[in-house]
C-alpha cells in the first residue's frame, strides 16, 4: 500500500476504485488510490465523488482580612509587598494615610511597577480600577492586585472613578458602595449607561451583607458582590472568575453561542500537549452565499443556527464525552471528537442537515432543487441546495506538533469535498 493513502467515505454503499499511476498528479493529496466512493457514483472514475446529495501558583496571602469598619491591623503579609513587611497597625487617620497623589503621578492613578500605561489598550495584562475613598484600603488592594500580576489604577471617589473609566475602560471595576460624589451603585449605573464602559466587569464591595443591598447593586448592573470583612484571596478569586467568564463570552459566537476560534485553538493545544488522540472535523456549507443573497441575512442566520444545533447535538450523542463544537466564523464549524467516532459524527450530522435544510427554502425553490439569482452581469445563475462538506483529520496514523497542522490537513480534505455536488465528508488517512 503506498504511503500516501487516503479515503473518501460516505453514507452510501461503497466499492473500491483504482486509478492509474499517471492520474495521481491530477488529484489533490489525501484522496488517493484505494479510496472508497459511493456505489451510485462509481462511474465517475478519475475524479472525486461525494456521498449523499440532499436533494499561577501564588503564595498564600496572610493577615489580609478587612473588618467592616475598614481598620487594618497586623499587616504582616510579605507576599503582597516587601515594603510594608513588619508594619503592625495602620489606622485611617489623615496623618497615617498615604497621599492620593504624588509628584511622579499627579493624576492619582497608579500602574504596576515597570508597566507602561500607554500599552493598556490592547493589553495582555488585565487592568483593575479600584474605586474606594479610604486611602488605606485602596492602597492595600492596589498592592495586593499588583503583586498578583494585574495592572492597577486607583480612584478615591465615584466621580473620579467614572472619569478614569471613561478615559480608558478597565477590565474590572472594584468599587466600594459607600463613597462620596457617586456611591458604588450610582457609579455602576453610570458605567452601564456609557457605551465606552458598558462592557466592564463591576464588582461592588460593601459592609452591608443583607439581600436588599445586594439586589440594588445587581439591578444597577453589578456582576458580583464582595462583603466585608474579606480576604485578599477572595478578591483575587472573584476577579479571576469574572475575567474567565468575560473571556469566554467574548470568544463565543454571538449568533450561535458556540465557542469561537480562540477557544478552539486552546482546546486543540491542550489535547496536543496531553498527547491525546482525537478526530477533528472541519465543516463548511456549500452554496451558502447564494442562499444569503437570495433570501437575506436573517434567513441566512437561521441556517447557521440550525447547523450549530445539528453539530452540537450530534457531537453530544455520538462524539464522545469530551467532544468539542466550535463556530470559528461565517459558515465554518469544527468538531473535535473521540478518535474512532469521526465516521459516526460525520454521517449523522450530514443526514440530519440534509433532512432539515429544505425547510428553510421557499416551496418553488425546494421543488426544483435550486435557487436562481442574477450574476454581476445581470445574467441568471442557478445554485444547488445548500450542502455540507466535512474534512476529517485524526491522530490514528500521524502525529501533530501544532494545532495549525491539523487545520491545514482538515481544510485540504474539506476543499476536496467542496468540488462535487451534495453533502459528504472525507478523511485523511495518510501516515506521517
C-alpha positions in Angstrom: 0.0 0.0 0.0 1.5 3.4 -0.9 2.5 5.7 1.9 0.1 8.4 0.5 -3.1 6.6 1.1 -6.4 8.3 1.7 -10.1 7.6 1.7 -13.3 9.2 0.8 -16.3 8.0 2.8 -20.0 8.4 2.5 -23.1 7.0 4.0 -23.9 5.3 0.7 -22.7 1.7 -0.1 -19.0 1.8 -1.2 -16.9 -0.1 -3.7 -13.1 0.1 -4.3 -12.0 2.3 -7.1 -8.5 2.2 -8.6 -6.6 4.8 -10.6 -3.7 4.5 -13.0 -0.4 5.8 -11.6 -0.3 8.7 -14.0 -3.5 10.1 -12.5 -2.1 10.8 -9.2 -0.8 14.3 -10.2 -4.3 15.3 -11.1 -5.8 14.6 -7.7 -5.4 16.6 -4.5 -3.4 14.7 -1.9 -5.4 12.9 0.7 -7.8 11.1 -1.6 -5.5 8.6 -3.4 -5.5 5.1 -4.9 -7.5 2.7 -2.7 -10.1 5.3 -1.6 -13.7 4.4 -1.4 -16.6 6.2 -3.1 -20.3 5.7 -3.3 -21.5 2.9 -5.5 -24.1 5.3 -7.0 -21.2 7.4 -8.4 -18.6 4.7 -9.2 -18.9 5.6 -12.9 -17.1 8.8 -12.1 -13.7 7.2 -12.1 -10.8 9.7 -12.2 -12.5 12.4 -10.2 -13.5 13.0 -6.6 -17.0 11.7 -5.8 -19.2 12.8 -3.0 -21.5 10.7 -0.9 -25.1 11.7 -0.3 -26.9 14.5 -2.1 -29.9 16.1 -0.4 -31.9 16.9 -3.0 -0.3 30.6 38.9 0.5 29.1 41.9 0.5 32.2 44.2 1.8 32.0 47.7 -0.9 32.3 50.3 -1.5 35.9 51.5 -1.8 36.0 55.2 -3.4 38.6 57.5 -5.3 40.3 54.7 -8.8 40.2 56.2 -10.6 43.6 56.3 -13.1 44.5 59.0 -16.4 46.2 58.1 -15.2 49.4 59.7 -12.1 49.2 57.4 -9.4 49.3 60.0 -6.3 47.4 59.1 -4.3 45.6 61.8 -1.4 43.2 61.9 -0.3 43.9 58.3 2.4 41.2 58.0 1.6 39.5 54.7 5.0 39.8 53.0 3.8 38.0 49.8 1.9 41.2 48.9 4.7 43.7 49.1 8.0 43.8 50.8 7.9 47.5 51.7 5.2 47.0 54.3 6.6 44.0 56.0 6.7 44.3 59.7 4.1 47.0 60.0 1.7 46.0 62.7 -1.0 48.6 62.6 -2.3 51.1 60.1 -5.1 53.4 61.2 -7.2 55.5 58.9 -6.2 58.9 60.1 -5.1 61.7 57.7 -1.6 61.7 59.1 -1.2 57.9 58.5 -2.9 57.6 55.2 -0.9 57.7 52.0 -1.5 60.6 49.8 -3.8 60.3 46.9 -1.3 62.0 44.6 2.4 62.0 44.3 4.8 64.3 42.3 5.6 61.5 40.0 2.0 60.8 39.3 -0.2 63.8 39.9 -3.3 62.2 38.5 -3.6 59.8 41.5 -3.6 56.7 39.3 -1.0 54.0 39.7 0.2 51.3 37.4 2.1 48.1 38.1 5.8 48.7 38.6 7.6 48.9 35.4 4.4 48.9 33.4 3.9 51.4 30.6 0.4 52.8 30.8 0.4 53.5 27.1 0.0 49.8 26.3 -3.0 49.3 28.4 -5.3 49.4 25.3 -4.8 46.1 23.5 -3.1 44.9 26.7 -2.4 41.3 27.6 -2.4 42.1 31.4 -5.8 42.7 32.8 -6.4 46.2 34.2 -8.3 46.7 37.5 -9.7 50.1 38.5 -10.0 50.3 42.3 -12.6 52.9 43.4 -12.5 53.4 47.2 -12.4 56.5 49.3 -10.4 55.3 52.4 -6.9 55.6 51.0 -5.5 52.8 53.2 -8.0 50.3 51.9 -7.4 51.4 48.3 -3.6 51.2 48.8 -3.9 47.7 50.3 -6.0 46.5 47.3 -3.6 48.2 44.9 -0.6 46.4 46.4 -2.2 43.0 46.5 -3.6 43.1 43.0 -0.3 44.5 41.6 1.6 41.7 43.3 -0.9 39.2 41.7 0.1 40.5 38.3 -2.7 42.9 37.4 -2.3 46.5 36.2 -4.0 48.7 38.8 -5.3 52.2 38.8 -6.9 53.9 41.8 -9.7 56.4 42.2 -10.8 57.8 45.6 -14.4 58.6 44.9 -17.1 57.6 42.4 -16.8 60.7 40.3 -13.1 60.3 39.8 -13.6 56.6 39.1 -16.2 57.4 36.4 -13.8 59.8 34.6 -10.9 57.4 34.8 -13.0 54.6 33.4 -14.2 56.8 30.5 -10.6 57.7 29.7 -9.6 54.1 29.4 -12.1 51.3 30.1 -10.7 48.8 32.6 -11.3 45.1 32.5 -12.7 45.1 36.1 -14.0 47.9 38.3 -13.7 47.1 42.0 -15.8 49.8 43.7 -16.9 50.4 47.3 -20.6 51.0 47.8 -20.2 53.9 50.3 -18.3 56.7 48.6 -18.6 60.5 48.1 -19.7 62.2 44.9 -21.1 59.0 43.4 -21.6 55.9 45.5 -20.9 52.4 44.1 -24.5 51.8 42.9 -24.7 55.2 41.2 -21.3 54.6 39.6 -22.4 51.2 38.4 -25.5 52.8 36.7 -23.4 55.5 35.0 -20.8 52.9 33.8 -23.5 50.7 32.3 -25.2 53.7 30.5 -22.0 54.8 28.8 -21.1 52.7 25.7 -17.4 53.3 26.4 -17.6 51.5 29.8 -20.7 49.3 29.5 -18.7 46.1 28.9 -16.5 46.4 32.0 -17.0 43.8 34.8 -18.2 45.6 38.0 -17.6 44.1 41.5 -19.1 46.0 44.4 -17.5 45.9 47.9 -19.8 46.6 50.9 -20.2 46.1 54.6 -23.9 45.6 54.0 -24.4 41.9 53.5 -28.2 41.8 53.5 -30.1 40.8 50.5 -31.8 44.1 49.7 -28.4 45.9 49.4 -27.1 43.2 47.0 -30.2 43.3 44.9 -29.9 47.0 44.5 -26.4 46.6 43.1 -27.3 43.8 40.8 -30.3 45.7 39.4 -27.9 48.6 38.7 -25.7 46.3 36.7 -23.1 44.9 39.1 -21.7 41.5 38.2 -20.6 40.4 41.7 -20.5 41.4 45.3 -17.8 41.1 48.0 -19.0 41.6 51.6 -16.6 42.9 54.3 -14.7 41.5 56.0 -13.0 39.8 53.1 -9.7 38.1 52.4 -7.5 39.2 49.6 -7.6 35.7 48.3 -11.4 36.0 47.9 -10.9 39.2 45.9 -8.4 37.6 43.6 -10.6 34.5 43.1 -13.7 36.6 42.2 -11.7 38.8 39.8 -10.1 35.8 38.1 -13.5 34.1 37.9 -15.1 37.2 36.4 -12.2 37.6 33.8 -12.6 33.9 32.8 -16.3 34.4 32.2 -15.8 37.6 30.3 -13.1 35.9 28.1 -15.4 33.0 27.3 -18.3 35.3 26.5 -16.2 37.5 24.2 -14.8 34.4 22.5 -18.2 32.9 21.8 -20.1 33.4 18.6 -22.9 35.9 19.3 -25.1 34.1 16.7 -24.8 30.5 17.8 -23.4 30.8 21.4 -20.7 28.2 20.4 -17.0 28.7 21.3 -15.1 30.7 18.8 -11.6 30.4 17.2 -9.7 31.3 20.3 -11.3 28.6 22.4 -10.9 26.1 19.6 -7.2 26.9 19.4 -6.9 26.5 23.2 -8.8 23.2 23.0 -6.5 21.8 20.3 -3.3 23.0 22.0 -4.4 21.3 25.3 -5.1 18.0 23.5 -1.7 18.2 21.8 0.1 18.9 25.0 -1.5 15.9 26.6 -0.7 13.8 23.5 -4.3 12.7 23.4 -5.9 11.0 20.4 -8.7 12.9 18.6 -10.5 13.4 15.4 -11.0 16.9 14.0 -13.9 17.5 11.7 -13.9 20.8 9.8 -17.4 21.6 8.5 -18.3 24.1 5.8 -21.5 25.0 4.0 -21.6 25.0 0.2 -23.7 27.5 -1.8 -24.5 29.4 1.4 -23.5 32.8 0.0 -26.0 32.4 -2.9 -28.7 31.5 -0.3 -27.8 34.6 1.7 -28.0 36.8 -1.5 -31.4 35.3 -2.4 -33.2 35.2 1.0 -31.3 37.8 3.1 -29.2 37.7 6.2 -32.0 37.0 8.7 -32.8 33.7 7.0 -29.2 33.0 6.5 -28.7 33.3 10.2 -31.4 30.7 10.7 -29.3 28.3 8.6 -26.2 29.0 10.7 -28.1 28.4 13.9 -29.7 25.2 12.5 -26.3 23.9 11.6 -24.9 24.8 15.0 -27.7 22.8 16.7 -27.2 19.8 14.5 -23.5 19.7 15.1 -23.8 20.3 18.9 -26.5 17.7 19.4 -24.8 15.1 17.2 -21.5 15.6 18.9 -23.1 15.1 22.3 -24.8 11.9 21.1 -22.0 10.2 19.2 -18.9 12.3 19.5 -17.7 11.1 22.9 -17.8 12.5 26.4 -15.2 15.2 25.7 -16.5 16.3 22.3 -16.0 20.0 21.4 -18.0 22.0 18.9 -16.9 25.5 17.8 -18.1 28.1 15.4 -15.0 29.7 14.0 -16.6 32.2 11.7 -19.1 32.6 8.9 -20.4 29.2 7.9 -17.3 27.3 9.2 -17.6 25.0 12.2 -15.3 22.5 13.9 -16.0 19.3 15.9 -13.3 17.6 18.0 -14.5 14.1 18.7 -13.1 11.0 20.3 -10.9 9.0 17.9 -12.9 6.3 16.1 -16.1 8.2 16.3 -15.5 10.6 13.4 -17.4 8.5 10.9 -20.5 8.3 13.2 -20.4 12.1 13.7 -19.9 12.9 10.0 -22.6 10.6 8.7 -25.1 11.5 11.5 -24.7 15.3 11.1 -24.9 15.1 7.3 -28.1 13.0 7.5 -29.7 15.5 9.9 -28.5 18.5 7.9 -29.8 17.2 4.6 -33.2 16.4 6.2 -33.6 19.9 7.7 -32.1 22.2 5.1 -35.0 22.0 2.7 -37.3 23.5 5.4 -35.6 26.9 5.0 -36.4 27.2 1.3 -39.5 28.6 -0.4 -41.7 25.9 -1.9 -40.8 26.7 -5.5 -37.1 26.5 -4.8 -37.5 23.4 -2.8 -39.4 21.6 -5.5 -37.0 22.4 -8.3 -33.9 21.8 -6.1 -32.1 25.1 -6.7 -32.3 28.8 -6.4 -31.9 31.3 -9.2 -30.1 34.7 -8.7 -28.6 37.3 -11.0 -24.8 37.5 -11.6 -22.9 40.7 -11.5 -23.6 41.0 -15.3 -27.3 40.6 -14.7 -27.4 37.1 -16.1 -29.4 34.4 -14.3 -27.5 31.8 -12.3 -28.6 28.6 -10.7 -27.2 27.4 -7.3 -28.0 24.0 -5.8 -29.5 23.5 -2.3 -27.0 24.3 0.5 -24.9 21.3 1.4 -22.3 20.4 4.0 -18.7 19.5 3.3 -16.6 18.0 6.1 -12.9 17.4 6.1 -11.6 15.0 8.8 -8.1 14.5 10.2 -7.2 12.2 13.1 -4.2 11.0 15.1 -4.8 7.4 14.0 -1.9 7.4 11.5 0.0 10.6 12.2 1.1 13.0 14.9 1.0 16.7 15.0 3.1 19.3 16.9 0.9 22.3 16.3 -2.8 22.8 16.1 -2.4 24.7 12.8 -1.1 21.5 11.1 -4.4 19.7 11.9 -6.4 22.7 10.5 -4.4 22.7 7.3 -5.0 19.0 6.6 -8.7 19.2 7.6 -9.1 22.2 5.3 -7.4 20.3 2.5 -9.9 17.5 2.8 -12.8 19.8 3.1 -11.8 21.7 -0.1 -11.6 18.4 -1.9 -15.2 17.7 -1.0 -16.5 21.1 -2.0 -15.7 20.4 -5.6 -18.5 18.0 -6.0 -22.3 18.2 -5.5 -24.2 17.3 -2.3 -23.1 16.8 1.3 -20.2 14.5 2.0 -17.1 14.0 4.1 -13.5 12.9 3.5 -11.0 11.6 6.0 -7.2 11.9 5.6 -5.6 8.5 6.2 -2.0 9.4 5.2 0.7 8.3 7.6 3.2 10.8 8.8 
